[in-house]
Amino acid sequence: MDRYFEAFEAGTFQAELCNEKKRDIRTRLEELEAGKRDLEARPERQELRALDRETFAALVKNFERVLSDDPAPQRSTSSAKW
C-alpha cells in the first residue's frame, strides 16, 4: 500500500485507482485473516480410528493379494531410463 500512496503523492497514480487498489488489498487481507483463523481453529491432529486386529489383518491380506496379482514391473530393452 505504501507504494500506491507514494505514487499517488507523486502524481503518477490517480486517486480513484488508488482507492480501488486500497479496497482490494484490504479485502484480500481480511480474507487471509479469516483463513488464518479457520486454520488455527482446527485441531492439531485429527483423531484416527484405532485399528483392531481383524481390520489390520484384512488390510494386510488385501495388500498381499494386490501385490501377488500384479506382475513385477519389467524393464524394457530400450534405452529409456527409470
DSSP file (Angstrom, degrees, kcal/mol; ACC not computed):
  #  RESIDUE AA STRUCTURE BP1 BP2  ACC     N-H-->O    O-->H-N    N-H-->O    O-->H-N    TCO  KAPPA ALPHA  PHI   PSI    X-CA   Y-CA   Z-CA
    1    1 A M     >        0   0    0      0, 0.0     4,-2.5     0, 0.0     5,-0.2   0.000 360.0 360.0 360.0 -32.6    0.0    0.0    0.0
    2    2 A D  H  >  +     0   0    0      1,-0.2     4,-2.7     2,-0.2     5,-0.2   0.900 360.0  53.5 -58.8 -39.7    2.9    2.3    0.7
    3    3 A R  H  > S+     0   0    0      1,-0.2     4,-2.4     2,-0.2    -1,-0.2   0.910 108.8  49.0 -61.3 -41.8    3.9    2.1   -3.0
    4    4 A Y  H  > S+     0   0    0      2,-0.2     4,-2.4     1,-0.2    -1,-0.2   0.915 112.0  47.9 -64.9 -42.4    0.4    3.2   -4.1
    5    5 A F  H  X S+     0   0    0     -4,-2.5     4,-2.8     2,-0.2    -2,-0.2   0.911 111.6  50.3 -64.8 -41.2    0.4    6.1   -1.6
    6    6 A E  H  X S+     0   0    0     -4,-2.7     4,-1.9     1,-0.2    -2,-0.2   0.914 111.7  47.8 -62.6 -42.6    3.8    7.2   -2.8
    7    7 A A  H  <>S+     0   0    0     -4,-2.4     5,-2.3     2,-0.2     6,-0.8   0.891 112.0  50.4 -65.6 -38.8    2.8    7.1   -6.4
    8    8 A F  H ><5S+     0   0    0     -4,-2.4     3,-1.2     4,-0.2     5,-0.2   0.937 110.9  48.1 -62.7 -46.9   -0.4    9.0   -5.6
    9    9 A E  H 3<5S+     0   0    0     -4,-2.8    -1,-0.2     1,-0.3    -2,-0.2   0.822 109.6  53.4 -64.0 -30.9    1.6   11.7   -3.7
   10   10 A A  T 3<5S-     0   0    0     -4,-1.9    -1,-0.3    -5,-0.2    -2,-0.2   0.554 115.9-117.5 -80.2  -7.5    4.0   11.9   -6.7
   11   11 A G  T < 5S+     0   0    0     -3,-1.2    -3,-0.2    -4,-0.5    -2,-0.1   0.609  88.7 108.3  83.2  12.4    1.0   12.5   -9.0
   12   12 A T  S   <S+     0   0    0     -5,-2.3     2,-0.4    -6,-0.2    -4,-0.2   0.331  71.3  57.7-101.2   7.0    1.6    9.3  -11.0
   13   13 A F  S    S-     0   0    0     -6,-0.8    -2,-0.2    -5,-0.2    -1,-0.1  -0.988  83.7-124.5-141.2 125.6   -1.4    7.4   -9.6
   14   14 A Q     >  -     0   0    0     -2,-0.4     4,-2.5     1,-0.1     5,-0.2  -0.411  18.0-127.1 -72.9 145.0   -5.0    8.6   -9.8
   15   15 A A  H  > S+     0   0    0      1,-0.2     4,-2.6     2,-0.2     5,-0.2   0.879 108.6  53.8 -58.2 -41.2   -6.9    8.9   -6.6
   16   16 A E  H  > S+     0   0    0      1,-0.2     4,-1.9     2,-0.2    -1,-0.2   0.918 111.8  43.8 -62.4 -44.3   -9.8    6.7   -7.9
   17   17 A L  H  > S+     0   0    0      2,-0.2     4,-2.6     1,-0.2    -1,-0.2   0.878 111.7  54.5 -68.4 -37.6   -7.4    3.9   -8.8
   18   18 A C  H  X S+     0   0    0     -4,-2.5     4,-2.5     1,-0.2    -2,-0.2   0.927 109.0  47.5 -61.3 -45.2   -5.6    4.3   -5.5
   19   19 A N  H  X S+     0   0    0     -4,-2.6     4,-2.3     2,-0.2    -1,-0.2   0.892 111.7  50.8 -64.1 -39.4   -8.8    3.9   -3.5
   20   20 A E  H  X S+     0   0    0     -4,-1.9     4,-2.4     2,-0.2    -2,-0.2   0.932 111.9  46.3 -63.7 -45.8   -9.8    0.9   -5.6
   21   21 A K  H  X S+     0   0    0     -4,-2.6     4,-2.6     1,-0.2     5,-0.2   0.902 111.1  52.9 -63.2 -40.9   -6.4   -0.8   -5.0
   22   22 A K  H  X S+     0   0    0     -4,-2.5     4,-2.3    -5,-0.2    -1,-0.2   0.910 110.0  47.7 -62.1 -42.4   -6.6    0.0   -1.3
   23   23 A R  H  X S+     0   0    0     -4,-2.3     4,-2.7     2,-0.2    -2,-0.2   0.916 111.7  51.0 -63.8 -43.1  -10.0   -1.6   -1.0
   24   24 A D  H  X S+     0   0    0     -4,-2.4     4,-2.5     1,-0.2    -2,-0.2   0.919 111.3  47.4 -60.6 -44.0   -8.8   -4.7   -2.9
   25   25 A I  H  X S+     0   0    0     -4,-2.6     4,-2.5     1,-0.2    -1,-0.2   0.915 113.0  47.9 -65.5 -43.0   -5.8   -5.1   -0.7
   26   26 A R  H  X S+     0   0    0     -4,-2.3     4,-2.4     2,-0.2    -2,-0.2   0.901 111.6  50.5 -65.8 -39.4   -7.9   -4.7    2.5
   27   27 A T  H  X S+     0   0    0     -4,-2.7     4,-2.2     2,-0.2    -2,-0.2   0.935 112.2  47.2 -61.5 -46.2  -10.5   -7.2    1.2
   28   28 A R  H  X S+     0   0    0     -4,-2.5     4,-2.5     1,-0.2    -2,-0.2   0.902 111.0  52.0 -63.3 -40.8   -7.7   -9.7    0.4
   29   29 A L  H  X S+     0   0    0     -4,-2.5     4,-2.4     1,-0.2    -1,-0.2   0.905 109.1  49.7 -61.9 -42.2   -6.1   -9.1    3.8
   30   30 A E  H  X S+     0   0    0     -4,-2.4     4,-2.2     2,-0.2    -1,-0.2   0.898 110.7  50.5 -63.3 -40.3   -9.5   -9.7    5.6
   31   31 A E  H  X S+     0   0    0     -4,-2.2     4,-2.3     2,-0.2    -2,-0.2   0.918 111.6  47.8 -63.1 -43.3   -9.9  -13.0    3.6
   32   32 A L  H  X S+     0   0    0     -4,-2.5     4,-2.3     1,-0.2    -2,-0.2   0.893 111.1  50.5 -65.5 -39.5   -6.4  -14.1    4.5
   33   33 A E  H  X S+     0   0    0     -4,-2.4     4,-2.3     2,-0.2    -1,-0.2   0.889 110.0  50.3 -65.6 -38.5   -7.0  -13.3    8.2
   34   34 A A  H  X S+     0   0    0     -4,-2.2     4,-2.2     2,-0.2    -2,-0.2   0.908 110.9  49.5 -65.0 -41.3  -10.3  -15.2    8.1
   35   35 A G  H  X S+     0   0    0     -4,-2.3     4,-2.4     2,-0.2    -2,-0.2   0.888 109.4  52.0 -63.4 -38.8   -8.5  -18.2    6.6
   36   36 A K  H  X S+     0   0    0     -4,-2.3     4,-2.5     2,-0.2    -2,-0.2   0.918 109.0  49.7 -63.1 -43.9   -5.8  -18.0    9.2
   37   37 A R  H  X S+     0   0    0     -4,-2.3     4,-1.6     1,-0.2    -2,-0.2   0.905 110.1  51.4 -62.3 -40.6   -8.4  -18.0   12.0
   38   38 A D  H  X S+     0   0    0     -4,-2.2     4,-0.7     1,-0.2    -2,-0.2   0.925 111.5  46.9 -61.8 -44.3  -10.1  -21.1   10.4
   39   39 A L  H >< S+     0   0    0     -4,-2.4     3,-0.8     1,-0.2    -2,-0.2   0.896 111.3  51.0 -64.9 -39.8   -6.8  -22.9   10.3
   40   40 A E  H 3< S+     0   0    0     -4,-2.5    -1,-0.2     1,-0.2    -2,-0.2   0.785 105.2  57.7 -68.3 -26.1   -5.9  -22.0   13.9
   41   41 A A  H 3< S+     0   0    0     -4,-1.6    -1,-0.2    -5,-0.2    -2,-0.2   0.663  86.7  96.9 -79.2 -15.9   -9.3  -23.3   15.0
   42   42 A R  S << S-     0   0    0     -3,-0.8     4,-0.0    -4,-0.7     2,-0.0  -0.434  87.7-101.4 -72.5 146.7   -8.7  -26.8   13.6
   43   43 A P        -     0   0    0      0, 0.0    -1,-0.1     0, 0.0     3,-0.1  -0.362  27.0-119.8 -65.7 149.5   -7.4  -29.4   16.0
   44   44 A E  S    S+     0   0    0      1,-0.2     2,-0.4    -4,-0.1    -2,-0.1   0.911  98.1  16.4 -55.9 -45.2   -3.7  -30.1   15.8
   45   45 A R  S    S-     0   0    0      3,-0.0     2,-0.3     0, 0.0    -1,-0.2  -0.988  79.3-128.0-130.8 139.1   -4.3  -33.7   14.9
   46   46 A Q        -     0   0    0     -2,-0.4     2,-0.3    -3,-0.1    -4,-0.0  -0.653  38.2-103.3 -82.4 144.1   -7.4  -35.3   13.7
   47   47 A E        -     0   0    0     -2,-0.3     2,-0.4     1,-0.0    -1,-0.1  -0.485  35.0-153.1 -67.7 128.7   -8.5  -38.3   15.7
   48   48 A L        -     0   0    0     -2,-0.3     2,-0.3     3,-0.0    -1,-0.0  -0.871  20.0-115.2-104.0 137.4   -7.7  -41.5   13.9
   49   49 A R        -     0   0    0     -2,-0.4     2,-0.2     1,-0.1    -1,-0.0  -0.514  33.7-116.9 -70.3 132.5   -9.7  -44.6   14.5
   50   50 A A        -     0   0    0     -2,-0.3     2,-0.5     1,-0.1    -1,-0.1  -0.468  26.5-124.8 -69.7 139.6   -7.6  -47.3   16.1
   51   51 A L        -     0   0    0     -2,-0.2     2,-0.1     4,-0.1    -1,-0.1  -0.731  19.3-146.8 -87.5 130.1   -7.3  -50.4   14.0
   52   52 A D     >  -     0   0    0     -2,-0.5     4,-2.5     1,-0.1     5,-0.2  -0.456  32.0-100.0 -85.6 170.3   -8.4  -53.7   15.6
   53   53 A R  H  > S+     0   0    0      1,-0.2     4,-2.7     2,-0.2     5,-0.2   0.878 121.1  52.1 -59.0 -41.0   -6.6  -56.9   14.8
   54   54 A E  H  > S+     0   0    0      2,-0.2     4,-2.2     1,-0.2    -1,-0.2   0.920 111.3  45.8 -65.3 -44.0   -9.2  -58.1   12.4
   55   55 A T  H  > S+     0   0    0      2,-0.2     4,-2.2     1,-0.2    -2,-0.2   0.925 114.5  48.4 -64.6 -44.3   -9.2  -54.8   10.4
   56   56 A F  H  X S+     0   0    0     -4,-2.5     4,-2.4     1,-0.2    -2,-0.2   0.918 111.1  50.2 -62.4 -43.9   -5.4  -54.8   10.3
   57   57 A A  H  X S+     0   0    0     -4,-2.7     4,-2.5    -5,-0.2    -1,-0.2   0.890 110.1  50.7 -62.2 -39.7   -5.3  -58.4    9.2
   58   58 A A  H  X S+     0   0    0     -4,-2.2     4,-2.4     2,-0.2    -1,-0.2   0.889 109.9  50.3 -65.7 -39.6   -7.8  -57.7    6.4
   59   59 A L  H  X S+     0   0    0     -4,-2.2     4,-2.4     2,-0.2    -2,-0.2   0.923 112.0  46.9 -63.6 -44.5   -5.7  -54.8    5.2
   60   60 A V  H  X S+     0   0    0     -4,-2.4     4,-2.7     2,-0.2    -2,-0.2   0.914 112.1  50.7 -63.8 -42.9   -2.5  -56.9    5.1
   61   61 A K  H  X S+     0   0    0     -4,-2.5     4,-2.3     1,-0.2    -2,-0.2   0.923 111.8  47.0 -61.8 -44.6   -4.3  -59.7    3.3
   62   62 A N  H  X S+     0   0    0     -4,-2.4     4,-2.5     2,-0.2    -1,-0.2   0.905 112.0  51.0 -63.9 -41.8   -5.7  -57.3    0.7
   63   63 A F  H  X S+     0   0    0     -4,-2.4     4,-2.4     1,-0.2    -2,-0.2   0.927 110.9  48.0 -61.2 -45.8   -2.2  -55.7    0.2
   64   64 A E  H  X S+     0   0    0     -4,-2.7     4,-2.3     1,-0.2    -1,-0.2   0.892 111.3  51.3 -63.3 -39.2   -0.6  -59.1   -0.2
   65   65 A R  H  X S+     0   0    0     -4,-2.3     4,-2.2     2,-0.2    -2,-0.2   0.920 109.6  49.3 -64.0 -44.3   -3.3  -60.1   -2.8
   66   66 A V  H  X S+     0   0    0     -4,-2.5     4,-1.4     1,-0.2    -2,-0.2   0.917 112.5  48.3 -62.1 -43.1   -2.8  -56.9   -4.8
   67   67 A L  H  < S+     0   0    0     -4,-2.4    -1,-0.2     1,-0.2    -2,-0.2   0.893 113.3  46.4 -65.5 -38.9    1.0  -57.4   -4.8
   68   68 A S  H  < S+     0   0    0     -4,-2.3    -1,-0.2     1,-0.2    -2,-0.2   0.825 111.4  51.9 -75.0 -29.3    0.6  -61.1   -5.9
   69   69 A D  H  < S+     0   0    0     -4,-2.2    -1,-0.2    -5,-0.2    -2,-0.2   0.772 100.5  69.1 -75.7 -26.7   -1.9  -60.3   -8.6
   70   70 A D  S  < S-     0   0    0     -4,-1.4    -1,-0.1    -5,-0.2    -4,-0.0  -0.832  85.8-129.1 -99.4 118.8    0.2  -57.5  -10.3
   71   71 A P        -     0   0    0      0, 0.0     3,-0.1     0, 0.0    -2,-0.1  -0.274  34.5 -94.4 -64.3 152.1    3.3  -58.8  -12.0
   72   72 A A        -     0   0    0      1,-0.1    -4,-0.0    -4,-0.1    -5,-0.0  -0.355  50.4 -95.7 -62.7 143.8    6.6  -57.0  -11.1
   73   73 A P        -     0   0    0      0, 0.0     2,-0.4     0, 0.0    -1,-0.1  -0.346  40.6-146.2 -62.3 141.8    7.4  -54.2  -13.5
   74   74 A Q        -     0   0    0     -3,-0.1     2,-0.3    -2,-0.0     0, 0.0  -0.895  10.3-123.8-112.6 140.9    9.8  -55.2  -16.2
   75   75 A R        -     0   0    0     -2,-0.4     2,-0.1     1,-0.1     7,-0.0  -0.607  26.7-128.5 -79.7 139.8   12.4  -53.1  -17.7
   76   76 A S        -     0   0    0     -2,-0.3    -1,-0.1     4,-0.1     0, 0.0  -0.425  15.4-121.1 -81.7 164.6   12.2  -52.7  -21.5
   77   77 A T  S    S+     0   0    0     -2,-0.1    -1,-0.1     2,-0.1    -2,-0.0   0.474  83.6 101.8 -84.9  -1.0   15.2  -53.3  -23.6
   78   78 A S  S    S-     0   0    0      1,-0.1    -2,-0.0     3,-0.0     0, 0.0  -0.186  90.1-105.7 -74.5 175.7   15.1  -49.7  -24.9
   79   79 A S  S    S+     0   0    0      2,-0.0    -1,-0.1     0, 0.0     2,-0.1   0.302  73.9 132.8 -87.2  11.0   17.4  -47.0  -23.7
   80   80 A A        -     0   0    0      1,-0.1     2,-0.3     2,-0.1    -4,-0.1  -0.377  49.8-138.3 -64.6 139.4   14.6  -45.4  -21.6
   81   81 A K              0   0    0      1,-0.1    -1,-0.1    -2,-0.1    -2,-0.0  -0.713 360.0 360.0 -99.1 151.1   15.7  -44.6  -18.1
   82   82 A W              0   0    0     -2,-0.3    -1,-0.1    -7,-0.0    -2,-0.1   0.421 360.0 360.0 -79.8 360.0   13.6  -45.1  -15.0
